[in-house]
Amino acid sequence: MSKKSKLPFDPNAFDSITTIGNIIEDFPKLHSMDFSKVSLNDELTRLNYEITSPEYKDFEYSDIKDCYEYEVDKIV
């Protein structure tokens, strides 16, 4: 039986920050939508993502480029 070296648990090893700017290339239809009329959060939920940035306000932005810095999480 071999002994594995025990490393202390590092919770930060699992953290990664994903922004709308990171995922936008996977969803080109979002570029043509007006988010002052359509909820970006609802659209992302359909794509299994949710906006986690507390600063985000629905219907405040018309262009997706204005939202690139907001953080999102994948819905599993």
mmJSON file of the N, C-alpha and C atoms, coordinates in Angstrom:
{"data_MODEL":{"atom_site":{
"group_PDB":["ATOM","ATOM","ATOM","ATOM","ATOM","ATOM","ATOM","ATOM","ATOM","ATOM","ATOM","ATOM","ATOM","ATOM","ATOM","ATOM","ATOM","ATOM","ATOM","ATOM","ATOM","ATOM","ATOM","ATOM","ATOM","ATOM","ATOM","ATOM","ATOM","ATOM","ATOM","ATOM","ATOM","ATOM","ATOM","ATOM","ATOM","ATOM","ATOM","ATOM","ATOM","ATOM","ATOM","ATOM","ATOM","ATOM","ATOM","ATOM","ATOM","ATOM","ATOM","ATOM","ATOM","ATOM","ATOM","ATOM","ATOM","ATOM","ATOM","ATOM","ATOM","ATOM","ATOM","ATOM","ATOM","ATOM","ATOM","ATOM","ATOM","ATOM","ATOM","ATOM","ATOM","ATOM","ATOM","ATOM","ATOM","ATOM","ATOM","ATOM","ATOM","ATOM","ATOM","ATOM","ATOM","ATOM","ATOM","ATOM","ATOM","ATOM","ATOM","ATOM","ATOM","ATOM","ATOM","ATOM","ATOM","ATOM","ATOM","ATOM","ATOM","ATOM","ATOM","ATOM","ATOM","ATOM","ATOM","ATOM","ATOM","ATOM","ATOM","ATOM","ATOM","ATOM","ATOM","ATOM","ATOM","ATOM","ATOM","ATOM","ATOM","ATOM","ATOM","ATOM","ATOM","ATOM","ATOM","ATOM","ATOM","ATOM","ATOM","ATOM","ATOM","ATOM","ATOM","ATOM","ATOM","ATOM","ATOM","ATOM","ATOM","ATOM","ATOM","ATOM","ATOM","ATOM","ATOM","ATOM","ATOM","ATOM","ATOM","ATOM","ATOM","ATOM","ATOM","ATOM","ATOM","ATOM","ATOM","ATOM","ATOM","ATOM","ATOM","ATOM","ATOM","ATOM","ATOM","ATOM","ATOM","ATOM","ATOM","ATOM","ATOM","ATOM","ATOM","ATOM","ATOM","ATOM","ATOM","ATOM","ATOM","ATOM","ATOM","ATOM","ATOM","ATOM","ATOM","ATOM","ATOM","ATOM","ATOM","ATOM","ATOM","ATOM","ATOM","ATOM","ATOM","ATOM","ATOM","ATOM","ATOM","ATOM","ATOM","ATOM","ATOM","ATOM","ATOM","ATOM","ATOM","ATOM","ATOM","ATOM","ATOM","ATOM","ATOM","ATOM","ATOM","ATOM","ATOM","ATOM","ATOM","ATOM","ATOM","ATOM","ATOM","ATOM","ATOM","ATOM"],
"id":[1,2,3,4,5,6,7,8,9,10,11,12,13,14,15,16,17,18,19,20,21,22,23,24,25,26,27,28,29,30,31,32,33,34,35,36,37,38,39,40,41,42,43,44,45,46,47,48,49,50,51,52,53,54,55,56,57,58,59,60,61,62,63,64,65,66,67,68,69,70,71,72,73,74,75,76,77,78,79,80,81,82,83,84,85,86,87,88,89,90,91,92,93,94,95,96,97,98,99,100,101,102,103,104,105,106,107,108,109,110,111,112,113,114,115,116,117,118,119,120,121,122,123,124,125,126,127,128,129,130,131,132,133,134,135,136,137,138,139,140,141,142,143,144,145,146,147,148,149,150,151,152,153,154,155,156,157,158,159,160,161,162,163,164,165,166,167,168,169,170,171,172,173,174,175,176,177,178,179,180,181,182,183,184,185,186,187,188,189,190,191,192,193,194,195,196,197,198,199,200,201,202,203,204,205,206,207,208,209,210,211,212,213,214,215,216,217,218,219,220,221,222,223,224,225,226,227,228],
"type_symbol":["N","C","C","N","C","C","N","C","C","N","C","C","N","C","C","N","C","C","N","C","C","N","C","C","N","C","C","N","C","C","N","C","C","N","C","C","N","C","C","N","C","C","N","C","C","N","C","C","N","C","C","N","C","C","N","C","C","N","C","C","N","C","C","N","C","C","N","C","C","N","C","C","N","C","C","N","C","C","N","C","C","N","C","C","N","C","C","N","C","C","N","C","C","N","C","C","N","C","C","N","C","C","N","C","C","N","C","C","N","C","C","N","C","C","N","C","C","N","C","C","N","C","C","N","C","C","N","C","C","N","C","C","N","C","C","N","C","C","N","C","C","N","C","C","N","C","C","N","C","C","N","C","C","N","C","C","N","C","C","N","C","C","N","C","C","N","C","C","N","C","C","N","C","C","N","C","C","N","C","C","N","C","C","N","C","C","N","C","C","N","C","C","N","C","C","N","C","C","N","C","C","N","C","C","N","C","C","N","C","C","N","C","C","N","C","C","N","C","C","N","C","C","N","C","C","N","C","C"],
"label_atom_id":["N","CA","C","N","CA","C","N","CA","C","N","CA","C","N","CA","C","N","CA","C","N","CA","C","N","CA","C","N","CA","C","N","CA","C","N","CA","C","N","CA","C","N","CA","C","N","CA","C","N","CA","C","N","CA","C","N","CA","C","N","CA","C","N","CA","C","N","CA","C","N","CA","C","N","CA","C","N","CA","C","N","CA","C","N","CA","C","N","CA","C","N","CA","C","N","CA","C","N","CA","C","N","CA","C","N","CA","C","N","CA","C","N","CA","C","N","CA","C","N","CA","C","N","CA","C","N","CA","C","N","CA","C","N","CA","C","N","CA","C","N","CA","C","N","CA","C","N","CA","C","N","CA","C","N","CA","C","N","CA","C","N","CA","C","N","CA","C","N","CA","C","N","CA","C","N","CA","C","N","CA","C","N","CA","C","N","CA","C","N","CA","C","N","CA","C","N","CA","C","N","CA","C","N","CA","C","N","CA","C","N","CA","C","N","CA","C","N","CA","C","N","CA","C","N","CA","C","N","CA","C","N","CA","C","N","CA","C","N","CA","C","N","CA","C","N","CA","C","N","CA","C","N","CA","C","N","CA","C","N","CA","C","N","CA","C"],
"label_alt_id":[null,null,null,null,null,null,null,null,null,null,null,null,null,null,null,null,null,null,null,null,null,null,null,null,null,null,null,null,null,null,null,null,null,null,null,null,null,null,null,null,null,null,null,null,null,null,null,null,null,null,null,null,null,null,null,null,null,null,null,null,null,null,null,null,null,null,null,null,null,null,null,null,null,null,null,null,null,null,null,null,null,null,null,null,null,null,null,null,null,null,null,null,null,null,null,null,null,null,null,null,null,null,null,null,null,null,null,null,null,null,null,null,null,null,null,null,null,null,null,null,null,null,null,null,null,null,null,null,null,null,null,null,null,null,null,null,null,null,null,null,null,null,null,null,null,null,null,null,null,null,null,null,null,null,null,null,null,null,null,null,null,null,null,null,null,null,null,null,null,null,null,null,null,null,null,null,null,null,null,null,null,null,null,null,null,null,null,null,null,null,null,null,null,null,null,null,null,null,null,null,null,null,null,null,null,null,null,null,null,null,null,null,null,null,null,null,null,null,null,null,null,null,null,null,null,null,null,null],
"label_comp_id":["MET","MET","MET","SER","SER","SER","LYS","LYS","LYS","LYS","LYS","LYS","SER","SER","SER","LYS","LYS","LYS","LEU","LEU","LEU","PRO","PRO","PRO","PHE","PHE","PHE","ASP","ASP","ASP","PRO","PRO","PRO","ASN","ASN","ASN","ALA","ALA","ALA","PHE","PHE","PHE","ASP","ASP","ASP","SER","SER","SER","ILE","ILE","ILE","THR","THR","THR","THR","THR","THR","ILE","ILE","ILE","GLY","GLY","GLY","ASN","ASN","ASN","ILE","ILE","ILE","ILE","ILE","ILE","GLU","GLU","GLU","ASP","ASP","ASP","PHE","PHE","PHE","PRO","PRO","PRO","LYS","LYS","LYS","LEU","LEU","LEU","HIS","HIS","HIS","SER","SER","SER","MET","MET","MET","ASP","ASP","ASP","PHE","PHE","PHE","SER","SER","SER","LYS","LYS","LYS","VAL","VAL","VAL","SER","SER","SER","LEU","LEU","LEU","ASN","ASN","ASN","ASP","ASP","ASP","GLU","GLU","GLU","LEU","LEU","LEU","THR","THR","THR","ARG","ARG","ARG","LEU","LEU","LEU","ASN","ASN","ASN","TYR","TYR","TYR","GLU","GLU","GLU","ILE","ILE","ILE","THR","THR","THR","SER","SER","SER","PRO","PRO","PRO","GLU","GLU","GLU","TYR","TYR","TYR","LYS","LYS","LYS","ASP","ASP","ASP","PHE","PHE","PHE","GLU","GLU","GLU","TYR","TYR","TYR","SER","SER","SER","ASP","ASP","ASP","ILE","ILE","ILE","LYS","LYS","LYS","ASP","ASP","ASP","CYS","CYS","CYS","TYR","TYR","TYR","GLU","GLU","GLU","TYR","TYR","TYR","GLU","GLU","GLU","VAL","VAL","VAL","ASP","ASP","ASP","LYS","LYS","LYS","ILE","ILE","ILE","VAL","VAL","VAL"],
"label_asym_id":["A","A","A","A","A","A","A","A","A","A","A","A","A","A","A","A","A","A","A","A","A","A","A","A","A","A","A","A","A","A","A","A","A","A","A","A","A","A","A","A","A","A","A","A","A","A","A","A","A","A","A","A","A","A","A","A","A","A","A","A","A","A","A","A","A","A","A","A","A","A","A","A","A","A","A","A","A","A","A","A","A","A","A","A","A","A","A","A","A","A","A","A","A","A","A","A","A","A","A","A","A","A","A","A","A","A","A","A","A","A","A","A","A","A","A","A","A","A","A","A","A","A","A","A","A","A","A","A","A","A","A","A","A","A","A","A","A","A","A","A","A","A","A","A","A","A","A","A","A","A","A","A","A","A","A","A","A","A","A","A","A","A","A","A","A","A","A","A","A","A","A","A","A","A","A","A","A","A","A","A","A","A","A","A","A","A","A","A","A","A","A","A","A","A","A","A","A","A","A","A","A","A","A","A","A","A","A","A","A","A","A","A","A","A","A","A","A","A","A","A","A","A","A","A","A","A","A","A"],
"label_entity_id":["1","1","1","1","1","1","1","1","1","1","1","1","1","1","1","1","1","1","1","1","1","1","1","1","1","1","1","1","1","1","1","1","1","1","1","1","1","1","1","1","1","1","1","1","1","1","1","1","1","1","1","1","1","1","1","1","1","1","1","1","1","1","1","1","1","1","1","1","1","1","1","1","1","1","1","1","1","1","1","1","1","1","1","1","1","1","1","1","1","1","1","1","1","1","1","1","1","1","1","1","1","1","1","1","1","1","1","1","1","1","1","1","1","1","1","1","1","1","1","1","1","1","1","1","1","1","1","1","1","1","1","1","1","1","1","1","1","1","1","1","1","1","1","1","1","1","1","1","1","1","1","1","1","1","1","1","1","1","1","1","1","1","1","1","1","1","1","1","1","1","1","1","1","1","1","1","1","1","1","1","1","1","1","1","1","1","1","1","1","1","1","1","1","1","1","1","1","1","1","1","1","1","1","1","1","1","1","1","1","1","1","1","1","1","1","1","1","1","1","1","1","1","1","1","1","1","1","1"],
"label_seq_id":[1,1,1,2,2,2,3,3,3,4,4,4,5,5,5,6,6,6,7,7,7,8,8,8,9,9,9,10,10,10,11,11,11,12,12,12,13,13,13,14,14,14,15,15,15,16,16,16,17,17,17,18,18,18,19,19,19,20,20,20,21,21,21,22,22,22,23,23,23,24,24,24,25,25,25,26,26,26,27,27,27,28,28,28,29,29,29,30,30,30,31,31,31,32,32,32,33,33,33,34,34,34,35,35,35,36,36,36,37,37,37,38,38,38,39,39,39,40,40,40,41,41,41,42,42,42,43,43,43,44,44,44,45,45,45,46,46,46,47,47,47,48,48,48,49,49,49,50,50,50,51,51,51,52,52,52,53,53,53,54,54,54,55,55,55,56,56,56,57,57,57,58,58,58,59,59,59,60,60,60,61,61,61,62,62,62,63,63,63,64,64,64,65,65,65,66,66,66,67,67,67,68,68,68,69,69,69,70,70,70,71,71,71,72,72,72,73,73,73,74,74,74,75,75,75,76,76,76],
"pdbx_PDB_ins_code":[null,null,null,null,null,null,null,null,null,null,null,null,null,null,null,null,null,null,null,null,null,null,null,null,null,null,null,null,null,null,null,null,null,null,null,null,null,null,null,null,null,null,null,null,null,null,null,null,null,null,null,null,null,null,null,null,null,null,null,null,null,null,null,null,null,null,null,null,null,null,null,null,null,null,null,null,null,null,null,null,null,null,null,null,null,null,null,null,null,null,null,null,null,null,null,null,null,null,null,null,null,null,null,null,null,null,null,null,null,null,null,null,null,null,null,null,null,null,null,null,null,null,null,null,null,null,null,null,null,null,null,null,null,null,null,null,null,null,null,null,null,null,null,null,null,null,null,null,null,null,null,null,null,null,null,null,null,null,null,null,null,null,null,null,null,null,null,null,null,null,null,null,null,null,null,null,null,null,null,null,null,null,null,null,null,null,null,null,null,null,null,null,null,null,null,null,null,null,null,null,null,null,null,null,null,null,null,null,null,null,null,null,null,null,null,null,null,null,null,null,null,null,null,null,null,null,null,null],
"Cartn_x":[0.837,0.0,0.888,0.634,1.46,0.765,1.569,1.029,1.021,-0.105,-0.191,0.218,0.91,1.285,0.037,-0.121,-1.293,-0.966,-1.695,-1.579,-2.77,-2.566,-3.709,-4.73,-5.998,-7.07,-6.973,-7.002,-6.95,-8.248,-9.196,-10.476,-10.325,-9.277,-9.063,-8.64,-8.221,-7.816,-9.008,-10.215,-11.414,-12.104,-11.684,-12.321,-11.792,-12.694,-12.324,-13.426,-13.043,-14.008,-14.319,-15.595,-16.054,-16.922,-16.668,-17.462,-18.268,-19.22,-19.992,-19.051,-18.033,-17.055,-16.336,-16.176,-15.52,-16.391,-17.706,-18.591,-19.319,-19.257,-20.066,-19.799,-18.59,-18.273,-19.047,-19.453,-20.217,-21.687,-22.15,-23.563,-23.723,-23.455,-23.475,-24.834,-25.935,-27.254,-27.421,-26.651,-26.764,-26.3,-25.447,-24.956,-26.066,-27.086,-28.135,-29.346,-29.306,-30.464,-30.34,-31.486,-31.551,-31.933,-30.969,-31.202,-31.848,-32.269,-33.127,-34.586,-34.837,-36.186,-36.303,-35.182,-35.141,-34.214,-34.584,-33.76,-32.533,-31.366,-30.128,-30.029,-30.422,-30.347,-31.251,-32.44,-33.331,-32.718,-32.121,-31.489,-30.323,-29.525,-28.393,-28.864,-29.974,-30.519,-30.906,-31.457,-31.797,-30.546,-29.404,-28.129,-27.325,-27.981,-27.392,-26.328,-26.532,-25.673,-26.551,-25.997,-26.692,-25.699,-26.167,-25.313,-25.208,-23.986,-23.772,-23.29,-22.958,-22.484,-23.643,-23.486,-24.581,-24.851,-23.899,-24.064,-24.978,-25.198,-25.988,-27.451,-28.041,-29.467,-30.071,-31.141,-31.832,-32.4,-32.43,-33.018,-32.281,-31.081,-30.33,-29.407,-29.098,-28.125,-28.765,-28.493,-29.03,-28.028,-26.741,-25.698,-24.992,-24.808,-24.145,-22.721,-22.074,-20.693,-20.591,-21.678,-21.689,-21.734,-21.95,-22.101,-20.94,-19.934,-18.841,-18.154,-18.095,-17.337,-18.124,-19.415,-20.219,-19.898,-19.835,-19.5,-20.724,-20.486,-21.545,-21.085,-22.06,-21.799,-22.565,-21.999,-22.673,-23.695,-24.903,-25.944,-25.768,-25.591,-25.334,-26.587],
"Cartn_y":[-1.175,0.0,1.246,2.147,3.355,4.486,5.301,6.453,7.659,8.33,9.565,10.714,11.663,12.818,13.652,14.07,14.857,16.33,16.99,18.433,19.065,20.215,20.875,21.279,21.232,21.612,23.1,23.431,24.827,25.15,25.836,26.129,27.035,27.822,28.719,27.976,26.739,25.958,25.656,25.779,25.478,26.733,27.885,29.136,29.606,29.995,30.675,31.684,32.799,33.852,33.815,33.715,33.734,34.964,35.706,36.899,36.688,37.567,37.513,37.628,38.467,38.611,37.313,36.431,35.143,34.154,34.254,33.252,33.746,35.032,35.619,34.991,34.557,33.959,32.664,31.997,30.754,31.003,32.245,32.567,33.813,33.711,34.886,35.576,34.857,35.495,36.619,36.587,37.631,38.989,38.999,40.263,41.075,40.415,41.119,41.489,41.2,41.46,42.808,43.432,44.706,44.404,44.507,44.126,45.223,46.302,47.257,46.802,45.817,45.282,43.809,43.111,41.677,41.479,40.597,40.34,39.5,40.071,39.333,38.146,38.338,37.244,36.082,36.372,35.309,34.579,35.332,34.711,33.821,34.286,33.479,32.244,32.365,31.212,30.116,30.493,29.508,28.807,29.479,28.926,28.304,28.127,27.519,28.381,29.685,30.609,31.558,32.108,33.149,34.24,35.468,36.603,36.659,36.725,36.746,38.094,39.004,40.327,41.119,41.597,42.344,43.693,44.213,45.52,45.453,44.254,44.113,44.457,45.222,45.565,45.19,44.42,44.033,45.25,45.216,46.23,47.574,47.602,48.855,49.059,48.013,48.084,47.613,48.306,47.846,46.955,47.162,46.416,45.455,44.236,43.211,43.618,44.416,44.833,45.627,46.274,47.025,46.106,44.826,43.859,42.873,43.025,42.051,41.806,42.801,42.642,41.935,41.709,41.061,39.577,39.088,37.689,36.8,35.605,34.613,33.278,32.463,31.091,30.146,28.996,27.955,27.275,27.091,26.373,24.898,24.121,22.691,21.883],
"Cartn_z":[0.0,0.0,0.0,-0.915,-0.962,-0.217,0.392,1.12,0.2,0.153,-0.624,0.279,-0.295,0.515,0.766,1.973,2.347,2.226,1.34,1.198,1.889,2.498,3.123,2.056,2.426,1.511,1.21,-0.066,-0.502,-1.239,-0.573,-1.221,-2.436,-2.487,-3.62,-4.884,-4.733,-5.896,-6.804,-6.284,-7.058,-7.568,-7.109,-7.507,-8.849,-9.676,-10.905,-11.183,-11.71,-11.996,-13.478,-13.783,-15.165,-15.34,-16.392,-16.672,-17.953,-18.17,-19.41,-20.602,-20.479,-21.553,-21.888,-20.89,-21.115,-21.886,-21.736,-22.341,-23.586,-23.888,-24.957,-26.323,-26.588,-27.894,-28.135,-27.061,-27.188,-27.529,-27.373,-27.563,-28.433,-29.737,-30.62,-30.71,-30.451,-30.545,-29.519,-28.439,-27.414,-27.932,-28.95,-29.515,-30.171,-30.676,-31.422,-30.567,-29.288,-28.428,-27.731,-27.47,-26.749,-25.304,-24.406,-23.021,-22.184,-22.828,-22.133,-22.259,-23.147,-23.353,-22.961,-22.984,-22.68,-21.49,-20.583,-19.404,-19.769,-19.577,-19.824,-18.878,-17.64,-16.674,-17.088,-17.604,-18.085,-19.274,-20.185,-21.355,-20.936,-19.987,-19.52,-18.76,-18.032,-17.318,-18.304,-19.437,-20.479,-21.014,-20.878,-21.343,-20.199,-19.046,-17.842,-17.168,-17.182,-16.443,-15.648,-14.571,-13.824,-13.46,-13.46,-13.108,-11.593,-11.081,-9.637,-9.132,-10.017,-9.601,-9.002,-7.769,-7.137,-7.803,-8.564,-9.212,-10.426,-10.959,-12.186,-11.934,-12.851,-12.81,-14.161,-14.135,-15.37,-16.078,-17.383,-18.266,-18.237,-17.693,-17.604,-18.805,-19.527,-20.619,-21.913,-23.003,-24.284,-25.013,-24.786,-25.492,-24.536,-24.969,-24.159,-23.783,-24.618,-24.338,-23.039,-22.635,-21.38,-20.162,-20.375,-19.281,-19.177,-20.013,-20.072,-18.728,-17.852,-16.609,-15.505,-15.698,-14.658,-14.567,-13.326,-13.078,-13.244,-13.757,-13.922,-13.346,-12.974,-12.533,-13.432,-13.664,-14.448,-13.545,-14.056,-13.325,-13.641,-12.609,-12.808,-12.56],
"occupancy":[1.0,1.0,1.0,1.0,1.0,1.0,1.0,1.0,1.0,1.0,1.0,1.0,1.0,1.0,1.0,1.0,1.0,1.0,1.0,1.0,1.0,1.0,1.0,1.0,1.0,1.0,1.0,1.0,1.0,1.0,1.0,1.0,1.0,1.0,1.0,1.0,1.0,1.0,1.0,1.0,1.0,1.0,1.0,1.0,1.0,1.0,1.0,1.0,1.0,1.0,1.0,1.0,1.0,1.0,1.0,1.0,1.0,1.0,1.0,1.0,1.0,1.0,1.0,1.0,1.0,1.0,1.0,1.0,1.0,1.0,1.0,1.0,1.0,1.0,1.0,1.0,1.0,1.0,1.0,1.0,1.0,1.0,1.0,1.0,1.0,1.0,1.0,1.0,1.0,1.0,1.0,1.0,1.0,1.0,1.0,1.0,1.0,1.0,1.0,1.0,1.0,1.0,1.0,1.0,1.0,1.0,1.0,1.0,1.0,1.0,1.0,1.0,1.0,1.0,1.0,1.0,1.0,1.0,1.0,1.0,1.0,1.0,1.0,1.0,1.0,1.0,1.0,1.0,1.0,1.0,1.0,1.0,1.0,1.0,1.0,1.0,1.0,1.0,1.0,1.0,1.0,1.0,1.0,1.0,1.0,1.0,1.0,1.0,1.0,1.0,1.0,1.0,1.0,1.0,1.0,1.0,1.0,1.0,1.0,1.0,1.0,1.0,1.0,1.0,1.0,1.0,1.0,1.0,1.0,1.0,1.0,1.0,1.0,1.0,1.0,1.0,1.0,1.0,1.0,1.0,1.0,1.0,1.0,1.0,1.0,1.0,1.0,1.0,1.0,1.0,1.0,1.0,1.0,1.0,1.0,1.0,1.0,1.0,1.0,1.0,1.0,1.0,1.0,1.0,1.0,1.0,1.0,1.0,1.0,1.0,1.0,1.0,1.0,1.0,1.0,1.0,1.0,1.0,1.0,1.0,1.0,1.0,1.0,1.0,1.0,1.0,1.0,1.0],
"B_iso_or_equiv":[0.0,0.0,0.0,0.0,0.0,0.0,0.0,0.0,0.0,0.0,0.0,0.0,0.0,0.0,0.0,0.0,0.0,0.0,0.0,0.0,0.0,0.0,0.0,0.0,0.0,0.0,0.0,0.0,0.0,0.0,0.0,0.0,0.0,0.0,0.0,0.0,0.0,0.0,0.0,0.0,0.0,0.0,0.0,0.0,0.0,0.0,0.0,0.0,0.0,0.0,0.0,0.0,0.0,0.0,0.0,0.0,0.0,0.0,0.0,0.0,0.0,0.0,0.0,0.0,0.0,0.0,0.0,0.0,0.0,0.0,0.0,0.0,0.0,0.0,0.0,0.0,0.0,0.0,0.0,0.0,0.0,0.0,0.0,0.0,0.0,0.0,0.0,0.0,0.0,0.0,0.0,0.0,0.0,0.0,0.0,0.0,0.0,0.0,0.0,0.0,0.0,0.0,0.0,0.0,0.0,0.0,0.0,0.0,0.0,0.0,0.0,0.0,0.0,0.0,0.0,0.0,0.0,0.0,0.0,0.0,0.0,0.0,0.0,0.0,0.0,0.0,0.0,0.0,0.0,0.0,0.0,0.0,0.0,0.0,0.0,0.0,0.0,0.0,0.0,0.0,0.0,0.0,0.0,0.0,0.0,0.0,0.0,0.0,0.0,0.0,0.0,0.0,0.0,0.0,0.0,0.0,0.0,0.0,0.0,0.0,0.0,0.0,0.0,0.0,0.0,0.0,0.0,0.0,0.0,0.0,0.0,0.0,0.0,0.0,0.0,0.0,0.0,0.0,0.0,0.0,0.0,0.0,0.0,0.0,0.0,0.0,0.0,0.0,0.0,0.0,0.0,0.0,0.0,0.0,0.0,0.0,0.0,0.0,0.0,0.0,0.0,0.0,0.0,0.0,0.0,0.0,0.0,0.0,0.0,0.0,0.0,0.0,0.0,0.0,0.0,0.0,0.0,0.0,0.0,0.0,0.0,0.0,0.0,0.0,0.0,0.0,0.0,0.0],
"pdbx_formal_charge":[null,null,null,null,null,null,null,null,null,null,null,null,null,null,null,null,null,null,null,null,null,null,null,null,null,null,null,null,null,null,null,null,null,null,null,null,null,null,null,null,null,null,null,null,null,null,null,null,null,null,null,null,null,null,null,null,null,null,null,null,null,null,null,null,null,null,null,null,null,null,null,null,null,null,null,null,null,null,null,null,null,null,null,null,null,null,null,null,null,null,null,null,null,null,null,null,null,null,null,null,null,null,null,null,null,null,null,null,null,null,null,null,null,null,null,null,null,null,null,null,null,null,null,null,null,null,null,null,null,null,null,null,null,null,null,null,null,null,null,null,null,null,null,null,null,null,null,null,null,null,null,null,null,null,null,null,null,null,null,null,null,null,null,null,null,null,null,null,null,null,null,null,null,null,null,null,null,null,null,null,null,null,null,null,null,null,null,null,null,null,null,null,null,null,null,null,null,null,null,null,null,null,null,null,null,null,null,null,null,null,null,null,null,null,null,null,null,null,null,null,null,null,null,null,null,null,null,null],
"auth_seq_id":[1,1,1,2,2,2,3,3,3,4,4,4,5,5,5,6,6,6,7,7,7,8,8,8,9,9,9,10,10,10,11,11,11,12,12,12,13,13,13,14,14,14,15,15,15,16,16,16,17,17,17,18,18,18,19,19,19,20,20,20,21,21,21,22,22,22,23,23,23,24,24,24,25,25,25,26,26,26,27,27,27,28,28,28,29,29,29,30,30,30,31,31,31,32,32,32,33,33,33,34,34,34,35,35,35,36,36,36,37,37,37,38,38,38,39,39,39,40,40,40,41,41,41,42,42,42,43,43,43,44,44,44,45,45,45,46,46,46,47,47,47,48,48,48,49,49,49,50,50,50,51,51,51,52,52,52,53,53,53,54,54,54,55,55,55,56,56,56,57,57,57,58,58,58,59,59,59,60,60,60,61,61,61,62,62,62,63,63,63,64,64,64,65,65,65,66,66,66,67,67,67,68,68,68,69,69,69,70,70,70,71,71,71,72,72,72,73,73,73,74,74,74,75,75,75,76,76,76],
"auth_comp_id":["MET","MET","MET","SER","SER","SER","LYS","LYS","LYS","LYS","LYS","LYS","SER","SER","SER","LYS","LYS","LYS","LEU","LEU","LEU","PRO","PRO","PRO","PHE","PHE","PHE","ASP","ASP","ASP","PRO","PRO","PRO","ASN","ASN","ASN","ALA","ALA","ALA","PHE","PHE","PHE","ASP","ASP","ASP","SER","SER","SER","ILE","ILE","ILE","THR","THR","THR","THR","THR","THR","ILE","ILE","ILE","GLY","GLY","GLY","ASN","ASN","ASN","ILE","ILE","ILE","ILE","ILE","ILE","GLU","GLU","GLU","ASP","ASP","ASP","PHE","PHE","PHE","PRO","PRO","PRO","LYS","LYS","LYS","LEU","LEU","LEU","HIS","HIS","HIS","SER","SER","SER","MET","MET","MET","ASP","ASP","ASP","PHE","PHE","PHE","SER","SER","SER","LYS","LYS","LYS","VAL","VAL","VAL","SER","SER","SER","LEU","LEU","LEU","ASN","ASN","ASN","ASP","ASP","ASP","GLU","GLU","GLU","LEU","LEU","LEU","THR","THR","THR","ARG","ARG","ARG","LEU","LEU","LEU","ASN","ASN","ASN","TYR","TYR","TYR","GLU","GLU","GLU","ILE","ILE","ILE","THR","THR","THR","SER","SER","SER","PRO","PRO","PRO","GLU","GLU","GLU","TYR","TYR","TYR","LYS","LYS","LYS","ASP","ASP","ASP","PHE","PHE","PHE","GLU","GLU","GLU","TYR","TYR","TYR","SER","SER","SER","ASP","ASP","ASP","ILE","ILE","ILE","LYS","LYS","LYS","ASP","ASP","ASP","CYS","CYS","CYS","TYR","TYR","TYR","GLU","GLU","GLU","TYR","TYR","TYR","GLU","GLU","GLU","VAL","VAL","VAL","ASP","ASP","ASP","LYS","LYS","LYS","ILE","ILE","ILE","VAL","VAL","VAL"],
"auth_asym_id":["A","A","A","A","A","A","A","A","A","A","A","A","A","A","A","A","A","A","A","A","A","A","A","A","A","A","A","A","A","A","A","A","A","A","A","A","A","A","A","A","A","A","A","A","A","A","A","A","A","A","A","A","A","A","A","A","A","A","A","A","A","A","A","A","A","A","A","A","A","A","A","A","A","A","A","A","A","A","A","A","A","A","A","A","A","A","A","A","A","A","A","A","A","A","A","A","A","A","A","A","A","A","A","A","A","A","A","A","A","A","A","A","A","A","A","A","A","A","A","A","A","A","A","A","A","A","A","A","A","A","A","A","A","A","A","A","A","A","A","A","A","A","A","A","A","A","A","A","A","A","A","A","A","A","A","A","A","A","A","A","A","A","A","A","A","A","A","A","A","A","A","A","A","A","A","A","A","A","A","A","A","A","A","A","A","A","A","A","A","A","A","A","A","A","A","A","A","A","A","A","A","A","A","A","A","A","A","A","A","A","A","A","A","A","A","A","A","A","A","A","A","A","A","A","A","A","A","A"],
"auth_atom_id":["N","CA","C","N","CA","C","N","CA","C","N","CA","C","N","CA","C","N","CA","C","N","CA","C","N","CA","C","N","CA","C","N","CA","C","N","CA","C","N","CA","C","N","CA","C","N","CA","C","N","CA","C","N","CA","C","N","CA","C","N","CA","C","N","CA","C","N","CA","C","N","CA","C","N","CA","C","N","CA","C","N","CA","C","N","CA","C","N","CA","C","N","CA","C","N","CA","C","N","CA","C","N","CA","C","N","CA","C","N","CA","C","N","CA","C","N","CA","C","N","CA","C","N","CA","C","N","CA","C","N","CA","C","N","CA","C","N","CA","C","N","CA","C","N","CA","C","N","CA","C","N","CA","C","N","CA","C","N","CA","C","N","CA","C","N","CA","C","N","CA","C","N","CA","C","N","CA","C","N","CA","C","N","CA","C","N","CA","C","N","CA","C","N","CA","C","N","CA","C","N","CA","C","N","CA","C","N","CA","C","N","CA","C","N","CA","C","N","CA","C","N","CA","C","N","CA","C","N","CA","C","N","CA","C","N","CA","C","N","CA","C","N","CA","C","N","CA","C","N","CA","C","N","CA","C","N","CA","C","N","CA","C","N","CA","C"],
"pdbx_PDB_model_num":[1,1,1,1,1,1,1,1,1,1,1,1,1,1,1,1,1,1,1,1,1,1,1,1,1,1,1,1,1,1,1,1,1,1,1,1,1,1,1,1,1,1,1,1,1,1,1,1,1,1,1,1,1,1,1,1,1,1,1,1,1,1,1,1,1,1,1,1,1,1,1,1,1,1,1,1,1,1,1,1,1,1,1,1,1,1,1,1,1,1,1,1,1,1,1,1,1,1,1,1,1,1,1,1,1,1,1,1,1,1,1,1,1,1,1,1,1,1,1,1,1,1,1,1,1,1,1,1,1,1,1,1,1,1,1,1,1,1,1,1,1,1,1,1,1,1,1,1,1,1,1,1,1,1,1,1,1,1,1,1,1,1,1,1,1,1,1,1,1,1,1,1,1,1,1,1,1,1,1,1,1,1,1,1,1,1,1,1,1,1,1,1,1,1,1,1,1,1,1,1,1,1,1,1,1,1,1,1,1,1,1,1,1,1,1,1,1,1,1,1,1,1,1,1,1,1,1,1]
}}}
